[in-house]
Amino acid sequence: MKIHAYIKQAYPFYYDELAKVFLILCCLAVVSFLFTYLFEPFIVNASEHKIDNLWIIVLHSVIPIPIALFYIFILKKSVKEVENWTIGKEFLHLALILFLIGITNFLIRDLIYTNPDNWSFRYLWEEIRNTFLVGSLLLIIILPLNLERLIFKHLKGLRKLSAPQQIIEAEPKSIVQIHTPISGEEFGLDINSFLFAKVDGNYLEIFCSNPNGVEKYLKRQTLKEFNDQLSDFHFILKVHRSYLVNLKAIDSISGNAQGYVLRLKVYNQGTIPVSRSKIQEFDRLFGVTTCK
């Protein structure tokens, strides 16, 4: 049960920007090359080599870059809600990338070695095993340490925040006219009853409170278009690439490796994520919104 709870913990989705991913992969390739070249962790039979050992190390260091980049490109396209990303999913997909790298290393053995048993199961297993041995530092050490580091960092940030106390009194009923790209679909939004908005494909889900609970409206509009029309209200903040929230509606705040997690006063059907990149702005505006 402890293992199940651990792998379900939220973890950041680092793969939104492929340029940064490429840079990280290049850095890992350099580290892999230096480690293999300097420490020679694997047995080398130079008599079987078709090319110099130095170029073999370079090849094994560089091959993971296009494999991992292509896999992450597909992964980025397939993951729709990054707030649901967990340490378990991160571990699984990194393990799959290592497995594919091991398979590729096996398939290119004929280009590197003259061994007649290149296509044997023994060498298939050896290539996969060696790839996981190199990647074990990432899977077994770096991932858990990074998870704990992020949790500690965000919980430390939360302790500096004032707990939601008396909220500034709402202004008299204020209706904001919201324009949409669709002619004739403009609507009035009571800013005091607005809770949050969430991206849903090509639509925007807008949640507002009413005497009967919470009502959801579906509008064909982007989050940016909606947010721009509410820029005069400092307590309305885009806290995530898919969420816009009314800071006055917050009931409690907790933290995980992805950032903060918000619970709203009248909405009990889920939580609102605050991404890591938005924490600093959230801390500043939350302090302005709540009374000291």
Secondary structure as UniProt FT lines:
FT   HELIX           2..7
FT   HELIX           18..39
FT   HELIX           46..48
FT   HELIX           53..62
FT   HELIX           64..78
FT   HELIX           82..84
FT   HELIX           87..107
FT   HELIX           109..112
FT   TURN            116..119
FT   HELIX           121..136
FT   HELIX           137..142
FT   HELIX           143..160
FT   STRAND          175..178
FT   TURN            183..184
FT   STRAND          187..190
FT   TURN            191..193
FT   STRAND          194..200
FT   TURN            201..202
FT   STRAND          203..210
FT   TURN            211..212
FT   STRAND          213..219
FT   HELIX           223..228
FT   TURN            229..232
FT   TURN            234..235
FT   STRAND          236..240
FT   TURN            241..242
FT   STRAND          243..246
FT   HELIX           247..249
FT   STRAND          250..256
FT   TURN            257..258
FT   STRAND          259..264
FT   STRAND          272..275
FT   HELIX           276..278
FT   HELIX           279..289
//
